[in-house]
Amino acid sequence: MLVFISNLLAAAVCLVVLLMLATVVVNLFIRVPYVPSKKRVIEKILEIAKLKKGEKVYDLGCGDGRFLIEAEKKAGICAIGYEAAPIPFLLAHFQKWINSSKIIIRMANFFKASLADADVIFCYLGPETMVRLAGKFKKECRKGTRIYSHTFHIEGLEPVRVWTKDPEKKLPTIYYYEI
């Protein structure tokens, strides 16, 4: 019995190490580390986004799914998140389960996903990724699609409005775009 438990523990440790390595490799490849949005930032974006029930909201690089879960709770939206890194993807499914959420989390490259039916897109990604996304947004998103970017400007798109960094309230710059 002791051998079985030690083998099981060794297998669990190996699995965790493999997941961590896979997450590091994915983060290096896509150049966007897993950095969760703070609750106050999520609340601010949800306040300014004025989501409506039934809207389809995408979160590109959704991490642990916290933005979509909060959006679903507050506005009753249809939510789809994309996360390529294994550990945040698993955390998102755990958060989904804890919150009895109906959001959809896909472990996939969002550059290969269609954004044509998005009403709102949220992203907290690095500058290099944002440059690549500008063309995808222009090509795929329909007129009126709203895009909110946490911290980083989307090079190639002109923001409709910018909420500048507020150190006192510990809020980052938030960019709002409309296709």
Residue, then its C-alpha position, 0 to 999 in steps of 0.5 A: m500500500l505504501v508503494f502505491i501511495s508513493n507511486l501515486l504521489a510521484a505521478a502527481v508531482c510529475l503531472v504538476v511539473l509537466l503542467m508548469l513546464a507546458t505553461v512556461v513554454v506556452n507563455l514564452f511562445i505567445r509572449v504573454p505571461y499569466v497575470p490575473s486582473k485585479k477585482r477592482v479593474i474587472e469591476k471598473i471595466l464592467e462598469i464602463a462596458k455596460l454589458k447587456k443580457g444576452e451579449k456575446v463576450y469574448d476574453l482573449g487570454c482569459g487566464d482563470g476566467r475571473f473576468l467572464i465569471e464576474a460579467e456573467k454574474k452581473a449581466g447575464i452575458c454569453a461568455i467565451g474565453y480562450e486560454a492556451a496555457p494549461i495551468p490557467f486553463l485548468l484554474a478557469h475550469f475550477q473557477k467555473w465549477i466553484n461558481s456554477s458558471k455557464i461560461i465556455i473556456r477553450m484551450a485554443n489559440f484565439f488567433k485561429a478562432s472566429l470573432a465574427d459574432a462577438d459583441v464585446i471583446f476583453c483583452y489583457l495581452g502584451p503589446e506584440t500580441m495587440v499589434r497582431l490582433a488589430g488586423k484580426f479585429k478589423k477583418e473579423c469583427r462586425k461594425g459596433t463590436r466593442i473592445y476593451s483593453h487592460t493596460f495596452h493600446i492596440e496599435g493600428l486602432e484608434p481608441v474611442r475613449v481612454w481611461t488613464k491610469d489612476p494610481e490613487k484607485k490602483l487602476p490601470t489605463i483602460y482603452y475602449y475601441e469600437i469597430 
